[in-house]
Amino acid sequence: MAEKRKFYITTPIYYTNGLPHIGHTYSTIVCDTIRRYRRMLGYDVVMTTGTDEHGVNVERSARKAGVPESEFVAKMAAEWRALWDELGIQGDEFIRTTDLKHAHTVQWLFKLCRENGYVYPGHYTGQYCIHDNAYVDVQPDPRTVSAAYGLRVTTSARR
């Protein structure tokens, strides 16, 4: 018997600073639809989804809710899983970035990248918008605001 061809698909890993909304649901339904279709074609499919439980916005949301971050992200992750269950979406892997398995996997991958020359010393300075979770291409002016949200950006330097 021939071995099934592999197919991997992943949703974004969603920030746990709030409840899922229609955009998150759309992305996940699209991935689930592709997963089901590929399985019908005979592929061995693995779909990964999950939650990113780190970041300034997650920290701020937990503080605003008046609960410890660990409690806040556990509650949010449970809400995400409950929604996917309600919609009949069954990812093969649900990753929480606070899980020990995830930490070990990241350490392994980082070490592999470093050993193969993909991690090297450098310096970057730029304007960073915590609401976009991205560096933005703007002039370093304290009055500068993010185009997406109209919020002030900060200068961040990384080594």
N, C-alpha and C positions, 0 to 999 in steps of 0.2 A: 504494500500500500504506500502511495506517495505521501511524503510529509506535507502537512498544510503550510501554506505560505503565511508568514507573520505580517501583521499590520498593527501599528501602534498609533493611537490618537490620544490627544490630551486636551482638556479644557484649559483655560487660564486657571491658575490657582488664585482663588478669590480672597481679597482682603476681608478680614473679619471685623472691620470697624462698623459694620451695619448689616442689616438683614438683606437677603438676596432680593433683587428686583428683576424687572422684565428683561433687561440686557443680559444679566447673568443666566437667567432661565433660557433665553434664546440661544446663547452660546452652547449651553449644556445640551439642549434638545438637538441642536445641529450635530454635535459630536455623537450623541446617542443614536441618531438616525443613520449617520455614516457607519457607526459600529455595527448596528443591526444589518445594514445592507451588506457590508463586507462579510459578516458571518454567513449571510444567506448565500454569498458567492463561494463559501468554503474556506475563507481565511481563518486563521487562528488570531483573533483580535484581542487586544488589551487596551481598554480605555481607562485613562487616569484622570481623576479630578481631585479637588481638595481645597484646602484653605491656607492662606498665608497669614500667620498669626503674629507677625512682627511688624514694627514700623511706628512712626510717630502718630499716624492717624489712628491706629489701633490703640496705642497708649492713651491718646486723648479721649477716645470714645469710652474706654474703660473708666477713666477718671471721671468723665461726665456722668456715667452711669453709677458712680460711687462704689464700684466693686474692684477687687484685684484683677489685674490683667489676665492671669491664668483662669480665673472663674469666668471672666467675660468672654474670652476666646473659646472656652469649652462650651459655653451656652450658644455662642454664634455657630460654631461647627456643628452642634446638634441641630440647630435650625436649618442649616444648609442640607444636612443629611435627610432630615424629615421632609423637606420640600422635594428633594430628588426621589425619595421613597413614594411620596404622594403622587408624583408624576410618572412613576413606574420606570425611573431611570436608575439603572444599576451599574455604576462604574465598577470596573474590576479592581481598581485600586483607589482608595480615598486617602490622600496624603494630607497630613497636618504638619506644618513646618515645625511644630513644637515636639513632634514624636521623635524618640530616640533613633528609630530606624532611619528617619529622614536625616538626622544629624550625622549618622555614620555614613550614609550614602553621599552626602555633600562633602564630608571630609575625604572620603575615598576618591571622589571625582576631582576635587581640588588638588589633591596630591598627584593624581595622574596627569592633570593639566600642567602643574608646576614641573613635574619630572620631564615632560615633553616640550618644555619651553613656551607654553602658552600663558604663563603667569610670570610677570617680570616687574621690577621696580619702575615706578613712573610717578608722575604728578599731574593732577588735573584740577583746575579751578574754573568754576563756572557758576552761573545763576541756577539755583535749584528751587523748584516749587513743590513744597510738600503735599499740596493738594492734588497735583498732577503726578506726584511721585516720579519726577523726571527733571533732568537738566533742560533748561529752556534757552533758546537762542535769542538772547536779548542783551542789550548793553548793560554793564554793571552800574546801574543808577538806582539809588535807594528808593526812588519813586516808581520804579518799574513794577508792573503788575503782570500776572499770568494772563495770557490771551484767553485761555479756556475758562477761567473762573473770575478774573478780575481781582485776584488776590496778590498781595505783595510776595515777592520771591526773596530768597536770601542767598548770599554768596557762600559756597561750600568748597572747601579744598580737601582733596583726598590724596593720600600717599599709599 
